Amino acid sequence: MSDQQTAPARSYELLGPLRVRLETAPLQLGEAQQRVVLAVLLLHANQPVPTDRLMLPGQ
């Protein structure tokens, strides 16, 4: 047996409204700008993302 605990399963839904689930429970994602940043990072997983791609116009 291993003493290591496994991380809870997360799932991300990008088509339609952005949704994140931890195990089966939906997570609250916060304000629109936070959701945009998360969506951009998810779309570019394992790649560097310039900060200007993370900013909304007028920010």
Secondary structure as GFF3:
##gff-version 3
##sequence-region A 1 59
A	DSSP	beta_strand	10	13	.	.	.	ID=ss1
A	DSSP	beta_strand	19	22	.	.	.	ID=ss2
A	DSSP	beta_strand	25	26	.	.	.	ID=ss3
A	DSSP	alpha_helix	32	43	.	.	.	ID=ss4
A	DSSP	three_ten_helix	51	53	.	.	.	ID=ss5
###
